[in-house]
């Protein structure tokens, strides 16, 4: 949409102010009325959708947009216009001058907001919900990012109707075993999670989650994985907010806990009842927060937003009131606010190993610059949570450069951004760049924090992971072993991070070809995770999945098949049948069937899997294409090589378009084309494809990468089939020499 600067000849797009899973938000000028507006441009609808589907989608969009435009309340963002332009659906809304609640928490370094502000926000949001619920409209996606506080104190709810529209377009919230692809489960009601009946009381539950977070600094169920969050919403009573922040009024805690009742019938009857209870709290009797909350003390009652510009005269607040002194969180002007940061006084500070801390910069960075960088770092994290790794990486790269200039290369904040940059590069498949950044992060953290600090160990563990990505599994094994020893010593054998490292070590042993050791270690880790986390926890199931892989390496395909089938059934039960991790276990079960010679069953499984993945993830999703690749492989095993060739070519073309011509999956498909050509006796054609794959792998992975060497071996085999034995022998000799060199460097066992 950025290329089409003028929509419908009226709305001139000026600046991109936000980007999300469904599209972009632009600051624009309404050329007809001469006012600035916000324009939300939803993602262009793909060609894969049928015309009948698109007609239904457009009608649903118009209906939801009309509902949103009909809402007239000072607490609801005004929708001025909507329509479609060149295949892009758009909404024109009032341009808000303020910060959403997620940004307010980030501005406050994730400390909770002052109690009077929390209660005022609660009252305003409650009033807006009371109005919309009377109109029969349920938001369905209430969360901090959808609630904006304007500069005058007015609070507005955004994106009415967008949640249901997202579901229809295919961007509905989806939970995975390792994170959240779209949306977040932290504010979902139990009935939303269980696909039950959703009414206005679901919004009240989500509001309870929002208030809990802005009042305590953390959501009610803030676990490391989506599955645990889901279970928390469904089964676990939330921890009372006053345990996290004793300064909260008891009556406020009671209201929030009532909102978070598991049974909708146990929540307030409606938003009006909630507003009556929250506005009945006596603001003038709120206790001070005390020193725990960044030096804040009790604040005077805040006026409502509409009265914020009124004044009461000079005598109202008295004169000569001393200016408040900034607390620790506000005093970040060059010194490091970490447990070992120096206190005021003549004693020279020392670092974690007893040596002096690196000196602060000669000139203290301006606090506003540091706050702005912290906000941008947080934005990078948000993009990463949405799997928008390229954007997240660019944000963190810029923040690293500026933090390094202001704070120095070894400042913990600089290293935190460098770690996130490396993580993004790893997820983008740019393993060499990621390795460089992780290594710099680990070295800096070891200097500043010490070798056994959890942050240092985290960076070293990710270093091992990208070494594995690069095929340097022996080096990865050495790093994993050292990190595991430190985690065992510092954290204990059953700590989740220790178990994660042991899992990674088992994974890497498998890639080293040490299948028996990999199987034994993975089996032990699975048992420990089942004991510590539960038998159906996603981490436990991930390790059981790895047990299946090791069994396959050992040729124990029947046991591997049973393991994958059990993992798939457990994941379907706790994550859902269409969760990507559930589908991945089914995919591996198909691999086992093929290896057991049961290719007809494998073919049937993969065809059903393609259908399910197409529905859940789309026809061009890499996982859908992986299942289609399985169809081609098993067609070949059944001797149906013409069909196998056609399938391989089709998958290869889509992968080249979606993933890129040199992506590893694309190259796997191109190799499968060559395999089919060889079985059809078209060896000259096969040789050209094999050479193309070998050259691409050498270019991308390096000449000594195992996959590049395997491709050159394929090429030699093809030469042999063509009767060009001398060339084949020479190529076999070159491959063997490279492998000996790698072994001599200690990169192979």
C-alpha positions as CSV (number, residue, x, y, z in Angstrom):
1,X,0.0,0.0,0.0
2,X,3.0,2.3,0.5
3,X,3.3,2.6,-3.3
4,X,-0.3,3.9,-3.6
5,X,0.1,7.1,-1.7
6,X,-3.5,8.3,-2.4
7,X,-6.4,6.1,-1.5
8,X,-9.7,6.7,-3.4
9,X,-8.4,10.1,-4.5
10,X,-8.9,11.4,-1.0
11,X,-6.6,10.0,1.7
12,X,-2.9,10.8,1.2
13,X,-0.7,8.4,3.1
14,X,2.1,10.4,4.9
15,X,4.0,8.3,7.5
16,X,3.9,4.7,8.5
17,X,3.2,4.7,12.2
18,X,2.6,1.0,12.9
19,X,2.7,-2.5,11.4
20,X,1.0,-5.6,12.7
21,X,0.0,-9.1,11.7
22,X,-3.0,-7.8,9.6
23,X,-1.4,-4.9,7.9
24,X,-0.2,-1.3,8.4
25,X,-1.4,1.9,10.0
26,X,-0.5,5.2,8.3
27,X,-0.8,8.8,9.3
28,X,-2.7,10.4,6.5
29,X,-4.4,13.6,5.4
30,X,-8.0,13.7,4.4
31,X,-7.7,15.9,1.3
32,X,-11.5,16.6,1.2
33,X,-11.8,17.9,4.8
34,X,-8.2,19.0,5.4
35,X,-7.7,17.0,8.6
36,X,-5.2,14.3,9.6
37,X,-6.4,10.8,10.1
38,X,-5.1,7.3,10.7
39,X,-5.6,4.8,7.9
40,X,-5.3,1.0,8.7
41,X,-4.5,-0.9,5.5
42,X,-5.2,-4.6,5.8
43,X,-3.0,-7.0,4.0
44,X,-3.8,-7.6,0.3
45,X,-5.9,-10.7,-0.2
46,X,-3.9,-13.5,-1.8
47,X,-4.8,-15.0,-5.2
48,X,-5.2,-18.4,-3.5
49,X,-8.6,-17.4,-2.2
50,X,-11.6,-18.3,-4.3
51,X,-13.7,-15.5,-5.7
52,X,-16.7,-16.6,-3.6
53,X,-14.6,-16.6,-0.5
54,X,-13.4,-13.0,-1.3
55,X,-17.0,-11.9,-1.7
56,X,-17.9,-13.2,1.7
57,X,-14.8,-11.7,3.2
58,X,-15.5,-8.2,1.7
59,X,-19.1,-8.4,3.0
60,X,-17.8,-9.4,6.5
61,X,-15.4,-6.5,6.4
62,X,-18.1,-4.0,5.4
63,X,-20.4,-5.3,8.2
64,X,-17.7,-5.2,10.9
65,X,-16.6,-1.7,9.7
66,X,-20.2,-0.4,9.8
67,X,-20.5,-1.7,13.4
68,X,-17.2,0.0,14.4
69,X,-18.3,3.2,12.7
70,X,-21.7,3.2,14.5
71,X,-20.0,3.3,17.9
72,X,-20.1,6.9,19.3
73,X,-18.5,7.2,22.7
74,X,-15.6,9.3,24.0
75,X,-13.8,6.0,25.0
76,X,-14.0,4.4,21.5
77,X,-11.8,5.3,18.6
78,X,-13.9,7.0,15.9
79,X,-14.1,5.3,12.5
80,X,-14.7,7.9,9.8
81,X,-14.7,5.8,6.6
82,X,-13.9,2.4,5.2
83,X,-13.6,0.7,1.8
84,X,-11.5,-1.2,-0.7
85,X,-8.8,0.2,-2.9
86,X,-6.8,-1.9,-5.4
87,X,-7.5,-5.1,-3.5
88,X,-6.6,-3.6,-0.1
89,X,-9.2,-3.1,2.6
90,X,-8.9,0.0,4.6
91,X,-10.3,1.8,7.6
92,X,-10.1,5.5,8.2
93,X,-10.0,6.4,11.9
94,X,-9.3,9.4,14.1
95,X,-5.6,10.0,14.6
96,X,-4.8,9.5,18.3
97,X,-2.1,11.6,20.1
98,X,-1.1,9.3,23.0
99,X,0.5,6.0,24.0
100,X,-1.1,2.6,24.4
101,X,-0.8,0.8,27.7
102,X,2.0,-1.5,26.5
103,X,4.0,1.5,25.6
104,X,3.2,3.2,28.9
105,X,4.6,0.1,30.7
106,X,7.7,0.1,28.5
107,X,8.2,3.8,29.2
108,X,8.0,2.9,32.9
109,X,10.6,0.1,32.5
110,X,7.9,-2.5,33.1
111,X,7.1,-1.1,36.6
112,X,3.4,-0.9,37.2
113,X,1.6,2.4,36.8
114,X,0.7,4.6,39.8
115,X,-2.5,3.3,41.5
116,X,-4.6,6.3,40.8
117,X,-3.8,6.1,37.1
118,X,-4.7,2.4,37.1
119,X,-8.1,3.0,38.7
120,X,-8.8,5.9,36.3
121,X,-7.9,3.8,33.3
122,X,-10.1,1.0,34.6
123,X,-13.0,3.3,35.0
124,X,-12.8,4.8,31.6
125,X,-12.3,1.5,29.8
126,X,-15.2,0.0,31.8
127,X,-17.5,2.9,30.8
128,X,-16.6,2.4,27.1
129,X,-17.3,-1.4,27.4
130,X,-20.6,-0.7,29.2
131,X,-21.6,1.4,26.2
132,X,-20.5,-1.1,23.5
133,X,-22.0,-4.1,25.3
134,X,-25.3,-2.2,25.4
135,X,-25.1,-2.0,21.6
136,X,-24.5,-5.8,21.5
137,X,-20.9,-5.4,20.4
138,X,-18.1,-7.5,22.0
139,X,-14.5,-6.5,21.4
140,X,-12.9,-10.1,21.7
141,X,-9.3,-8.9,21.6
142,X,-8.9,-6.5,24.5
143,X,-5.3,-6.1,25.5
144,X,-2.9,-3.3,26.5
145,X,-1.9,-2.6,22.9
146,X,-5.6,-1.9,22.0
147,X,-6.1,0.7,24.8
148,X,-4.6,4.2,24.3
149,X,-4.3,7.0,26.8
150,X,-4.3,10.4,25.1
151,X,-2.1,13.2,26.2
152,X,-5.1,14.9,27.9
153,X,-5.7,11.7,29.9
154,X,-8.7,10.4,27.9
155,X,-8.6,6.6,27.4
156,X,-9.8,5.1,24.2
157,X,-10.3,1.5,23.0
158,X,-9.2,0.7,19.5
159,X,-9.9,-2.1,16.9
160,X,-13.5,-3.0,17.5
161,X,-14.4,-5.7,15.0
162,X,-10.8,-6.4,14.0
163,X,-10.5,-9.6,16.0
164,X,-13.4,-11.3,14.2
165,X,-12.2,-10.0,10.9
166,X,-8.7,-11.3,11.6
167,X,-10.2,-14.7,12.2
168,X,-12.0,-14.6,8.9
169,X,-8.9,-13.5,7.0
170,X,-6.8,-16.2,8.6
171,X,-4.9,-14.2,11.2
172,X,-6.7,-15.6,14.2
173,X,-4.7,-16.1,17.4
174,X,-2.7,-19.4,17.1
175,X,-0.7,-20.9,19.9
176,X,2.4,-22.9,19.4
177,X,4.7,-25.0,21.6
178,X,7.5,-22.4,21.4
179,X,5.7,-19.1,21.2
180,X,2.9,-17.1,19.7
181,X,2.6,-16.7,16.0
182,X,-0.3,-14.2,16.0
183,X,-1.7,-12.4,19.0
184,X,-1.1,-13.5,22.5
185,X,-2.8,-15.8,25.0
186,X,-2.1,-13.5,28.0
187,X,-5.5,-11.8,27.8
188,X,-7.8,-14.5,26.5
189,X,-10.7,-15.7,28.5
190,X,-11.1,-19.4,29.4
191,X,-14.2,-19.6,27.1
192,X,-12.1,-18.2,24.2
193,X,-9.4,-20.8,24.8
194,X,-11.9,-23.6,25.0
195,X,-13.9,-22.4,21.9
196,X,-16.9,-21.9,24.1
197,X,-19.7,-19.3,24.0
198,X,-18.1,-15.8,24.0
199,X,-20.2,-12.9,25.2
200,X,-19.6,-9.5,26.9
201,X,-18.2,-11.3,30.0
202,X,-15.2,-12.4,27.9
203,X,-14.3,-8.8,27.5
204,X,-14.5,-8.4,31.3
205,X,-12.1,-11.2,31.8
206,X,-9.6,-9.6,29.3
207,X,-10.0,-6.3,31.1
208,X,-9.1,-8.1,34.4
209,X,-5.9,-9.4,32.7
210,X,-5.0,-5.8,31.5
211,X,-5.6,-4.2,34.9
212,X,-3.6,-7.0,36.6
213,X,-0.7,-6.2,34.4
214,X,-0.7,-2.4,34.6
215,X,-1.2,-2.7,38.4
216,X,1.6,-5.2,39.0
217,X,3.9,-5.0,36.0
218,X,3.2,-8.6,34.8
219,X,0.2,-10.4,33.3
220,X,-1.7,-12.8,35.6
221,X,-0.2,-15.9,34.0
222,X,3.3,-14.9,32.7
223,X,4.9,-18.2,31.8
224,X,7.6,-19.0,29.3
225,X,5.4,-20.9,26.9
226,X,1.9,-20.6,25.5
227,X,0.7,-23.9,26.8
228,X,1.4,-23.0,30.4
229,X,-0.4,-19.7,29.9
230,X,-3.4,-21.5,28.5
231,X,-3.5,-23.9,31.4
232,X,-3.2,-21.0,33.8
233,X,-6.2,-19.2,32.3
234,X,-8.2,-22.4,32.2
235,X,-7.3,-24.1,35.5
236,X,-5.1,-22.0,37.9
237,X,-6.3,-19.3,40.3
238,X,-4.3,-16.1,39.7
239,X,-1.9,-15.0,42.3
240,X,-3.5,-12.2,44.3
241,X,-2.2,-8.8,42.9
242,X,-1.4,-7.5,46.4
243,X,1.2,-10.3,46.8
244,X,3.1,-8.7,44.0
245,X,2.3,-5.1,45.0
246,X,1.1,-4.7,48.7
247,X,0.2,-1.0,48.1
248,X,-2.8,-1.9,46.0
249,X,-6.1,-1.4,47.8
250,X,-7.8,-4.6,48.9
251,X,-11.0,-3.5,47.3
252,X,-9.3,-3.1,44.0
253,X,-7.8,-6.6,44.3
254,X,-11.2,-8.0,44.9
255,X,-12.6,-6.4,41.8
256,X,-9.8,-7.7,39.6
257,X,-10.0,-11.2,41.0
258,X,-13.8,-11.2,40.3
259,X,-13.1,-10.2,36.7
260,X,-10.7,-13.2,36.5
261,X,-13.2,-15.8,37.6
262,X,-13.0,-18.9,35.4
263,X,-16.8,-19.2,35.2
264,X,-18.3,-16.3,33.3
265,X,-21.3,-16.4,35.7
266,X,-18.9,-15.6,38.7
267,X,-17.7,-12.3,37.1
268,X,-19.5,-9.0,37.4
269,X,-22.8,-9.1,35.6
270,X,-21.8,-6.4,33.2
271,X,-19.4,-3.6,32.7
272,X,-21.7,-1.1,34.4
273,X,-21.5,-3.1,37.7
274,X,-17.7,-3.1,37.4
275,X,-17.6,0.7,36.8
276,X,-19.8,1.3,39.9
277,X,-17.4,-0.8,42.0
278,X,-14.1,0.7,40.6
279,X,-15.3,4.3,40.9
280,X,-16.4,3.7,44.5
281,X,-12.8,3.3,45.6
282,X,-11.6,6.3,47.7
283,X,-8.6,7.6,45.8
284,X,-7.6,10.0,48.6
285,X,-7.0,7.1,51.0
286,X,-4.7,5.1,48.7
287,X,-1.5,4.1,50.6
288,X,1.9,5.1,49.2
289,X,3.7,2.6,47.0
290,X,6.8,2.8,49.0
291,X,10.4,2.5,47.8
292,X,9.9,-0.8,46.0
293,X,8.3,1.0,43.0
294,X,11.1,3.2,41.8
295,X,10.8,5.7,44.6
296,X,7.2,6.6,44.0
297,X,5.0,7.9,46.8
298,X,1.3,8.6,47.0
299,X,0.1,11.0,44.3
300,X,-2.7,13.4,44.4
301,X,-6.0,12.2,42.8
302,X,-6.0,12.7,39.1
303,X,-8.7,14.7,37.4
304,X,-10.7,12.9,34.6
305,X,-9.3,13.5,31.1
306,X,-11.9,16.1,30.1
307,X,-11.0,18.2,33.2
308,X,-7.3,17.9,32.9
309,X,-6.7,21.4,31.4
310,X,-8.6,23.2,34.2
311,X,-6.7,25.0,36.9
312,X,-7.6,25.7,40.5
313,X,-5.3,28.6,41.3
314,X,-1.9,28.9,43.0
315,X,-3.2,28.2,46.5
316,X,-4.7,24.9,45.7
317,X,-1.5,22.9,45.8
318,X,0.4,25.3,48.0
319,X,3.7,27.0,47.0
320,X,7.3,26.1,47.6
321,X,6.7,22.4,47.1
322,X,10.1,20.7,46.4
323,X,10.5,19.2,43.1
324,X,10.4,15.4,43.3
325,X,13.8,13.7,43.2
326,X,14.1,11.0,40.5
327,X,14.2,7.4,41.8
328,X,16.7,4.8,40.7
329,X,14.8,4.0,37.5
330,X,14.8,7.6,36.4
331,X,18.5,8.2,37.2
332,X,19.9,6.2,34.3
333,X,22.4,8.7,33.1
334,X,25.5,6.7,32.3
335,X,25.8,4.4,35.3
336,X,24.6,0.9,35.1
337,X,21.5,0.1,37.0
338,X,22.4,-3.5,37.8
339,X,22.9,-5.2,41.2
340,X,26.7,-4.5,41.0
341,X,26.2,-0.8,40.0
342,X,28.2,1.6,42.3
343,X,26.4,3.3,45.1
344,X,27.2,7.0,45.8
345,X,30.2,7.4,48.0
346,X,34.0,7.3,47.9
347,X,34.4,3.5,47.8
348,X,35.6,2.3,44.4
349,X,33.1,-0.1,42.9
350,X,34.1,-3.6,41.9
351,X,32.9,-6.0,39.2
352,X,31.5,-9.5,39.6
353,X,35.0,-11.0,39.8
354,X,36.4,-8.4,42.2
355,X,37.9,-6.1,39.5
356,X,36.8,-2.6,38.7
357,X,33.7,-2.0,36.7
358,X,34.3,-0.4,33.3
359,X,34.1,3.4,33.7
360,X,31.0,5.2,32.7
361,X,31.2,7.3,29.6
362,X,32.9,10.7,30.0
363,X,29.7,12.4,29.3
364,X,26.5,11.1,30.8
365,X,24.0,10.2,28.1
366,X,20.8,12.2,28.2
367,X,18.0,10.2,30.0
368,X,15.6,10.9,27.2
369,X,17.9,9.3,24.7
370,X,18.3,6.2,26.9
371,X,14.5,6.0,27.3
372,X,14.0,6.3,23.6
373,X,16.5,3.4,23.0
374,X,14.7,1.3,25.6
375,X,11.5,1.8,23.8
376,X,13.0,0.9,20.4
377,X,14.5,-2.2,22.0
378,X,11.1,-3.2,23.3
379,X,9.6,-2.6,19.8
380,X,12.2,-5.0,18.5
381,X,11.1,-7.6,21.0
382,X,7.5,-7.1,20.1
383,X,8.3,-7.6,16.4
384,X,10.1,-10.8,17.3
385,X,7.1,-12.1,19.2
386,X,5.2,-11.7,16.0
387,X,7.8,-13.7,14.1
388,X,8.7,-10.6,12.1
389,X,12.4,-11.4,12.4
390,X,13.7,-9.2,9.6
391,X,12.2,-6.1,11.0
392,X,13.1,-7.1,14.6
393,X,16.7,-7.6,13.5
394,X,17.0,-4.2,11.8
395,X,15.5,-2.4,14.8
396,X,18.0,-4.1,17.2
397,X,21.0,-3.5,14.8
398,X,20.3,0.2,15.0
399,X,19.8,0.1,18.7
400,X,23.1,-1.8,19.2
401,X,25.0,0.9,17.3
402,X,23.5,3.8,19.3
403,X,23.8,2.0,22.7
404,X,27.4,1.1,21.9
405,X,28.1,4.8,21.1
406,X,26.3,6.1,24.3
407,X,27.1,3.4,26.8
408,X,30.0,1.4,25.5
409,X,30.2,-2.1,23.9
410,X,30.1,-4.0,27.1
411,X,27.2,-2.2,28.8
412,X,24.5,-4.8,29.6
413,X,21.9,-2.9,27.6
414,X,24.2,-2.9,24.5
415,X,24.8,-6.6,25.0
416,X,21.0,-7.3,25.5
417,X,20.3,-5.7,22.1
418,X,23.2,-7.5,20.4
419,X,21.8,-10.8,21.8
420,X,18.4,-10.0,20.3
421,X,20.0,-9.0,17.0
422,X,21.9,-12.4,16.9
423,X,18.6,-14.2,17.7
424,X,16.8,-12.6,14.8
425,X,19.7,-13.4,12.4
426,X,19.6,-17.0,13.6
427,X,15.8,-17.3,12.9
428,X,16.4,-15.8,9.5
429,X,18.9,-18.5,8.6
430,X,21.8,-16.1,8.6
431,X,23.8,-18.4,10.9
432,X,27.3,-17.0,10.2
433,X,26.3,-13.5,11.1
434,X,24.4,-14.8,14.1
435,X,27.5,-16.7,15.3
436,X,29.6,-13.5,15.2
437,X,27.0,-11.5,17.2
438,X,26.4,-14.3,19.8
439,X,30.2,-14.8,20.2
440,X,30.6,-11.0,20.9
441,X,27.7,-11.1,23.3
442,X,29.1,-14.1,25.2
443,X,32.5,-12.6,25.5
444,X,31.2,-9.2,26.7
445,X,28.9,-10.8,29.2
446,X,31.7,-13.0,30.5
447,X,33.9,-9.9,31.1
448,X,31.1,-8.0,32.8
449,X,28.9,-10.6,34.5
450,X,31.2,-13.6,34.9
451,X,31.4,-16.9,33.1
452,X,28.7,-18.6,35.1
453,X,26.1,-15.8,34.9
454,X,22.8,-17.1,33.4
455,X,22.9,-14.4,30.7
456,X,26.4,-15.4,29.7
457,X,25.4,-19.1,29.6
458,X,22.4,-18.2,27.5
459,X,24.6,-16.5,24.9
460,X,27.0,-19.4,24.8
461,X,24.2,-21.9,24.4
462,X,22.8,-19.9,21.4
463,X,26.4,-19.9,20.0
464,X,26.3,-23.7,20.1
465,X,22.9,-23.7,18.4
466,X,24.2,-21.6,15.4
467,X,27.3,-23.7,15.2
468,X,24.9,-26.6,14.7
469,X,23.1,-24.7,12.0
470,X,26.4,-24.3,10.2
471,X,27.0,-28.1,10.4
472,X,29.9,-27.6,12.9
473,X,28.4,-30.1,15.3
474,X,31.6,-31.1,17.0
475,X,32.3,-27.5,18.1
476,X,28.7,-27.2,19.1
477,X,29.1,-30.4,21.2
478,X,32.0,-28.9,23.1
479,X,30.2,-25.7,23.9
480,X,27.0,-27.5,25.0
481,X,29.0,-29.7,27.3
482,X,30.7,-26.8,28.9
483,X,27.5,-24.8,29.3
484,X,25.7,-27.9,30.8
485,X,28.5,-28.4,33.4
486,X,28.0,-24.7,34.5
487,X,24.2,-24.9,34.5
488,X,24.4,-28.1,36.6
489,X,26.7,-26.5,39.0
490,X,24.9,-23.1,39.3
491,X,21.3,-24.0,38.8
492,X,21.0,-27.7,39.5
493,X,20.2,-30.7,37.3
494,X,16.4,-30.2,37.2
495,X,16.3,-26.5,36.4
496,X,14.4,-25.9,33.2
497,X,17.4,-24.1,31.6
498,X,19.6,-27.1,32.5
499,X,17.1,-29.5,31.0
500,X,16.9,-27.3,27.9
501,X,20.7,-27.5,27.5
502,X,20.7,-31.3,28.0
503,X,18.0,-31.5,25.4
504,X,20.1,-29.5,22.9
505,X,23.1,-31.7,23.7
506,X,21.0,-34.8,22.9
507,X,19.8,-33.2,19.6
508,X,23.4,-32.3,18.7
509,X,24.7,-35.9,19.5
510,X,22.1,-37.1,17.0
511,X,23.5,-34.8,14.3
512,X,27.0,-36.1,15.1
513,X,25.8,-39.6,14.3
514,X,26.1,-40.7,17.9
515,X,22.5,-42.0,17.9
516,X,22.8,-44.4,20.9
517,X,24.1,-41.6,23.1
518,X,21.5,-39.2,21.8
519,X,18.7,-41.7,22.5
520,X,19.9,-42.4,26.0
521,X,20.2,-38.7,26.9
522,X,16.9,-37.7,25.3
523,X,15.1,-40.5,27.1
524,X,16.6,-39.3,30.4
525,X,15.7,-35.6,29.7
526,X,12.1,-36.6,28.7
527,X,11.7,-38.4,32.0
528,X,13.1,-35.5,34.0
529,X,10.9,-33.0,32.1
530,X,7.8,-35.2,32.7
531,X,8.7,-35.2,36.4
532,X,9.4,-31.5,36.7
533,X,7.0,-30.0,34.1
534,X,4.4,-32.8,33.5
535,X,4.1,-35.5,30.9
536,X,2.1,-33.4,28.5
537,X,4.1,-30.2,28.8
538,X,5.3,-29.0,25.4
539,X,8.9,-29.2,26.5
540,X,8.4,-32.8,27.5
541,X,6.8,-33.6,24.2
542,X,9.6,-31.8,22.3
543,X,12.1,-34.2,24.0
544,X,10.0,-37.2,23.4
545,X,9.9,-36.1,19.7
546,X,13.7,-36.1,19.8
547,X,13.6,-39.6,21.3
548,X,11.7,-40.6,18.2
549,X,14.3,-39.0,15.9
550,X,17.1,-41.0,17.7
551,X,15.2,-44.2,17.4
552,X,14.9,-43.5,13.6
553,X,18.7,-43.0,13.4
554,X,19.1,-46.3,15.1
555,X,16.9,-48.0,12.6
556,X,14.3,-48.7,15.2
557,X,11.5,-47.4,13.0
558,X,8.6,-49.2,14.6
559,X,9.5,-47.8,18.0
560,X,10.0,-44.4,16.4
561,X,6.6,-44.6,14.7
562,X,4.9,-45.4,18.0
563,X,6.7,-42.5,19.7
564,X,5.7,-40.0,17.1
565,X,2.1,-41.2,17.1
566,X,2.0,-40.8,20.9
567,X,3.5,-37.3,20.7
568,X,1.0,-36.3,18.0
569,X,-1.9,-37.6,20.1
570,X,-0.7,-35.7,23.2
571,X,-0.1,-32.5,21.3
572,X,-3.5,-32.7,19.7
573,X,-5.0,-33.0,23.1
574,X,-3.2,-30.1,24.8
575,X,-2.4,-27.8,21.8
576,X,-5.1,-28.7,19.3
577,X,-5.1,-30.9,16.2
578,X,-4.1,-28.0,13.9
579,X,-1.2,-26.7,16.0
580,X,2.0,-26.8,13.9
581,X,3.8,-29.0,16.5
582,X,1.0,-31.5,16.3
583,X,1.2,-31.5,12.5
584,X,5.0,-31.9,12.7
585,X,4.7,-35.1,14.8
586,X,2.2,-36.5,12.2
587,X,4.8,-35.6,9.5
588,X,7.5,-37.6,11.2
589,X,5.1,-40.5,11.6
590,X,4.8,-40.5,7.8
591,X,8.6,-40.6,7.5
592,X,8.6,-43.7,9.7
593,X,5.9,-45.4,7.6
594,X,7.9,-44.8,4.5
595,X,11.0,-46.2,6.1
596,X,9.1,-49.3,7.1
597,X,8.1,-49.9,3.5
598,X,4.5,-48.8,4.2
599,X,4.5,-46.1,1.5
600,X,0.9,-46.4,0.6
601,X,0.0,-45.6,4.2
602,X,2.5,-42.8,4.2
603,X,1.1,-41.4,1.0
604,X,-2.4,-41.4,2.5
605,X,-1.1,-39.7,5.7
606,X,0.7,-37.0,3.8
607,X,-2.3,-36.2,1.6
608,X,-4.4,-35.8,4.7
609,X,-1.7,-33.7,6.3
610,X,-1.4,-31.4,3.2
611,X,-5.2,-30.8,3.4
612,X,-5.0,-30.0,7.2
613,X,-1.9,-27.8,6.8
614,X,-3.4,-25.9,3.8
615,X,-6.5,-25.1,6.0
616,X,-4.5,-24.2,9.1
617,X,-1.4,-22.6,7.5
618,X,-2.1,-21.9,3.8
619,X,-1.0,-23.7,0.6
620,X,2.3,-22.0,0.3
621,X,3.4,-22.3,3.9
622,X,6.8,-24.1,4.2
623,X,5.3,-26.8,6.4
624,X,2.5,-27.5,3.8
625,X,5.2,-27.7,1.1
626,X,7.2,-30.1,3.3
627,X,4.2,-32.4,3.5
628,X,3.8,-32.2,-0.3
629,X,7.4,-33.1,-0.7
630,X,6.6,-36.2,1.3
631,X,3.9,-37.1,-1.2
632,X,6.5,-36.9,-4.0
633,X,9.0,-39.1,-2.1
634,X,6.4,-41.8,-1.5
635,X,5.1,-41.7,-5.0
636,X,8.6,-42.5,-6.1
637,X,8.9,-45.3,-3.6
638,X,5.7,-46.8,-5.1
639,X,7.4,-46.6,-8.5
640,X,5.1,-43.8,-9.7
641,X,8.0,-41.7,-11.0
642,X,6.2,-39.5,-13.5
643,X,3.8,-38.4,-10.8
644,X,6.8,-38.0,-8.4
645,X,8.6,-35.8,-10.9
646,X,5.6,-33.6,-11.4
647,X,5.0,-33.2,-7.7
648,X,8.7,-32.4,-7.0
649,X,8.9,-29.8,-9.8
650,X,5.7,-28.1,-8.6
651,X,6.9,-28.0,-4.9
652,X,10.3,-26.8,-6.1
653,X,8.8,-23.9,-8.0
654,X,6.7,-22.7,-5.1
655,X,9.6,-23.0,-2.7
656,X,11.8,-21.0,-5.0
657,X,9.2,-18.3,-5.1
658,X,8.3,-18.3,-1.4
659,X,11.6,-19.2,0.2
660,X,14.1,-18.2,-2.4
661,X,16.1,-20.3,-5.0
662,X,18.9,-21.1,-2.6
663,X,16.8,-22.0,0.5
664,X,17.7,-25.4,1.9
665,X,14.2,-26.7,1.4
666,X,14.2,-25.5,-2.2
667,X,17.4,-27.3,-2.8
668,X,16.0,-30.5,-1.3
669,X,13.1,-30.3,-3.8
670,X,15.5,-29.7,-6.7
671,X,17.5,-32.8,-5.6
672,X,14.2,-34.7,-5.6
673,X,13.7,-33.6,-9.2
674,X,17.1,-35.1,-10.0
675,X,16.3,-38.3,-8.2
676,X,13.1,-38.8,-10.3
677,X,14.9,-37.9,-13.5
678,X,17.5,-40.6,-12.7
679,X,14.9,-43.2,-12.0
680,X,13.3,-42.4,-15.3
681,X,16.7,-42.9,-17.0
682,X,17.2,-39.3,-17.9
683,X,20.7,-39.2,-16.4
684,X,22.0,-36.2,-18.4
685,X,19.1,-34.1,-17.2
686,X,19.6,-35.4,-13.7
687,X,23.4,-34.5,-13.8
688,X,22.6,-30.8,-14.6
689,X,20.2,-30.6,-11.6
690,X,22.6,-32.4,-9.3
691,X,25.4,-30.0,-10.3
692,X,23.1,-27.0,-9.8
693,X,22.2,-28.1,-6.3
694,X,25.9,-28.8,-5.4
695,X,27.0,-25.4,-6.5
696,X,24.2,-23.7,-4.6
697,X,25.0,-25.5,-1.4
698,X,28.7,-24.7,-1.8
699,X,27.8,-21.1,-2.3
700,X,25.4,-20.9,0.6
701,X,26.8,-23.4,3.2
702,X,30.5,-23.6,2.2
703,X,32.4,-26.3,0.3
704,X,33.0,-28.5,3.3
705,X,29.4,-28.5,4.7
706,X,28.0,-32.0,4.9
707,X,25.1,-31.2,2.7
708,X,27.4,-29.7,0.0
709,X,29.6,-32.8,0.2
710,X,26.5,-35.1,-0.1
711,X,25.5,-33.2,-3.3
712,X,28.9,-33.6,-4.8
713,X,28.6,-37.3,-4.0
714,X,25.2,-37.4,-5.8
715,X,26.9,-35.7,-8.8
716,X,29.7,-38.4,-8.9
717,X,27.0,-41.2,-8.7
718,X,25.3,-39.6,-11.7
719,X,28.5,-39.4,-13.7
720,X,29.0,-43.1,-12.9
721,X,25.6,-43.9,-14.3
722,X,26.5,-42.0,-17.5
723,X,29.6,-44.2,-17.9
724,X,32.0,-41.3,-17.1
725,X,33.9,-43.3,-14.5
726,X,37.1,-41.3,-14.5
727,X,35.3,-38.1,-13.7
728,X,33.2,-39.9,-11.1
729,X,36.3,-41.4,-9.4
730,X,38.0,-38.0,-9.3
731,X,35.0,-36.4,-7.7
732,X,34.7,-39.2,-5.1
733,X,38.4,-38.6,-4.3
734,X,37.9,-34.8,-3.8
735,X,34.9,-35.4,-1.5
736,X,36.9,-37.9,0.6
737,X,39.8,-35.5,0.9
738,X,37.6,-32.7,2.1
739,X,36.0,-35.0,4.7
740,X,39.4,-36.1,5.9
741,X,40.4,-32.5,6.3
742,X,37.2,-31.7,8.3
743,X,37.9,-34.7,10.5
744,X,41.4,-33.5,11.1
745,X,40.1,-30.2,12.2
746,X,38.0,-31.9,14.8
747,X,34.7,-31.1,13.1
748,X,33.7,-34.7,12.7
749,X,33.9,-37.6,15.0
